Amino acid sequence: MAGVDHVDQSRAEQVILFRGAGMGLHRRPEIAGFLAKAYETLQFKANKTASSAHKINALRVVQAGLWKDSFLNRRCLVPGTSFREAKGRNPAEDFWFALIGDEARPLFAFAGLWRRRQPGIEGEEGGWITHTMVTTTPNKLVEPVHPTRMPVILDPQDYETWLYGTPAEAAELLRPFPAEKMRVVRQGSGLLVDKGEE
């Protein structure tokens, strides 16, 4: 795959539309086109789409639990331009992290997993798709803010392996993204949404 902004109809089912607080996905033309293709192919219904992502630890994904089958069979890319971690309480200080690049917020992909949740009777048609972002130990930039975890950010060259590789190959990608390729783009209290401002 050339990058997360190049998704055709045959691969759009592996891109999860994220529509919740906690991720910076501000208005950019390439993101809009990227997500529109995924949205159209998956035929999400607004009232049945999960509105937020949960995070799950990489070790739990590989070994057992609710998301193990998804790790084996339903890996996906979750697009983003930044992510937030909070430090402290009352009030917490919010830190927004983004990748370093030619743009203020380069587009990237988190390692994600998806599954279909069925309401009511087992096997009933319908339901909705829910997803999670896999977390791992933090790198040196994130660790002072969140000492136990950060989301797994995939290098574009690893997208194919994450989506189509063996479970062992995919597990090798569950590592911290290099701190030297990231930066803090916003910091302060009450910054629950990243609007792309510097």
C-alpha positions in Angstrom: 0.0 0.0 0.0 1.4 3.4 -1.0 0.1 5.0 2.2 -3.0 5.4 4.2 -4.3 8.1 1.9 -4.3 5.6 -1.0 -7.1 3.2 -0.3 -9.1 1.6 -3.1 -12.5 -0.1 -2.9 -10.9 -3.6 -2.5 -9.0 -2.5 0.7 -11.4 0.1 2.2 -12.8 -2.5 4.6 -9.5 -2.4 6.4 -9.7 1.2 7.2 -11.8 2.2 10.2 -13.6 5.5 10.3 -12.8 7.2 13.6 -15.3 9.8 14.8 -14.5 10.6 18.4 -12.7 12.9 20.7 -9.2 11.8 21.7 -7.8 11.8 18.2 -6.7 14.7 16.1 -8.2 14.3 12.6 -8.8 17.8 11.6 -10.1 18.9 8.1 -7.7 18.1 5.4 -8.6 17.1 1.8 -6.6 13.9 1.7 -8.2 12.7 4.9 -11.7 13.5 3.7 -11.1 11.5 0.5 -9.4 8.7 2.3 -12.2 8.3 4.8 -15.0 8.9 2.3 -13.9 5.7 0.4 -13.8 3.7 3.6 -17.2 5.1 4.7 -18.8 4.3 1.4 -17.5 0.8 1.1 -18.4 -0.2 4.7 -21.8 1.5 4.4 -21.8 2.6 8.0 -25.1 3.7 9.4 -24.6 6.9 11.5 -26.7 5.5 14.4 -25.0 2.2 14.5 -21.3 3.2 14.2 -19.1 3.1 17.2 -18.3 6.7 18.1 -15.0 6.2 19.9 -12.0 3.9 20.0 -10.8 1.9 22.9 -7.2 1.1 23.5 -5.9 -2.4 24.2 -2.4 -3.5 25.3 -0.3 -5.4 22.7 0.5 -8.3 25.0 -3.2 -8.9 25.8 -4.0 -8.8 22.1 -1.5 -11.5 21.2 -2.1 -13.8 24.2 -5.8 -13.9 24.9 -9.0 -11.9 25.5 -11.8 -10.3 23.6 -9.6 -9.0 20.7 -7.4 -12.1 20.1 -9.5 -13.4 17.2 -9.4 -9.9 15.6 -5.6 -9.8 15.9 -5.5 -13.2 14.1 -8.1 -12.3 11.4 -9.2 -8.7 11.4 -6.4 -6.2 11.6 -7.0 -2.7 10.2 -5.5 0.8 9.9 -6.9 3.6 12.0 -6.0 7.0 10.4 -4.9 9.9 12.6 -3.0 13.1 12.5 -2.3 13.3 16.3 -3.1 11.7 19.6 -3.6 12.9 23.1 -2.3 11.7 26.5 -3.1 13.3 29.8 -0.8 13.8 32.8 -2.1 14.4 36.3 -5.6 15.1 37.5 -7.8 18.0 38.6 -6.9 19.5 36.2 -5.1 17.1 33.9 -2.5 18.6 31.5 -3.2 17.4 27.9 -0.3 16.6 25.5 -1.0 16.2 21.8 1.6 14.2 19.9 2.1 14.2 16.1 4.7 13.0 13.6 7.4 15.2 12.3 7.0 15.9 8.6 6.5 18.4 5.8 3.1 19.3 7.1 2.0 20.4 10.6 0.1 17.2 11.2 1.3 14.4 8.8 -1.3 11.7 8.2 -0.4 8.3 9.8 -2.0 5.0 10.8 -2.4 3.4 14.2 -2.4 -0.4 14.4 -6.0 -1.3 14.8 -8.3 -4.3 15.2 -12.0 -4.5 14.3 -15.0 -6.8 15.0 -18.7 -6.8 14.3 -20.9 -6.5 17.3 -24.3 -8.1 16.9 -27.3 -6.8 18.9 -29.8 -9.3 20.2 -29.9 -12.7 18.7 -26.7 -14.5 17.8 -26.1 -14.3 14.0 -28.7 -11.5 13.5 -27.9 -9.4 10.5 -27.0 -5.8 11.1 -25.1 -4.7 14.2 -22.2 -2.4 14.0 -18.5 -2.4 13.6 -16.4 -1.5 16.6 -12.6 -1.2 16.8 -9.7 -0.7 19.0 -6.2 0.7 18.7 -3.4 -1.4 20.0 -1.1 0.1 22.6 2.5 -0.7 23.6 5.1 0.7 26.0 5.8 4.4 25.5 8.8 5.9 23.7 11.0 8.5 25.4 8.8 11.4 24.3 5.5 10.0 25.5 6.9 8.3 28.7 7.1 11.4 30.9 3.4 12.0 30.2 2.1 8.4 30.2 4.7 6.1 31.7 2.9 2.8 30.8 1.6 3.0 27.2 1.1 4.8 23.9 -0.8 3.7 20.7 1.1 1.7 18.2 1.9 3.9 15.2 2.8 2.0 12.0 5.5 3.0 9.6 4.0 3.2 6.1 6.3 0.4 4.9 4.7 -1.8 7.5 1.0 -1.4 6.5 1.0 -4.4 4.3 2.6 -6.6 7.0 0.1 -5.4 9.6 -2.9 -6.1 7.3 -1.8 -9.3 5.6 1.2 -10.7 7.5 1.2 -13.7 9.7 0.3 -13.1 13.4 4.0 -13.5 14.3 5.0 -10.9 11.7 2.2 -8.5 12.9 3.3 -9.0 16.5 6.8 -7.8 15.6 5.2 -4.4 14.7 3.8 -3.9 18.2 6.5 -1.6 19.4 6.9 2.1 20.2 7.2 4.5 17.3 10.6 6.3 17.3 10.6 9.3 19.6 12.9 11.3 17.2 10.2 11.1 14.5 7.5 12.7 16.8 6.9 16.0 18.6 4.4 17.6 21.0 2.2 19.9 19.0 -0.2 21.2 21.8 0.1 21.2 25.6 -2.3 22.6 28.2 -5.4 21.9 30.3 -8.7 21.2 28.7 -7.3 20.5 25.2 -9.6 17.6 24.5 -9.7 18.1 20.7 -6.8 18.9 18.4 -8.0 21.4 15.8 -4.7 21.5 14.0 -3.5 24.7 15.5 0.1 25.2 16.5 
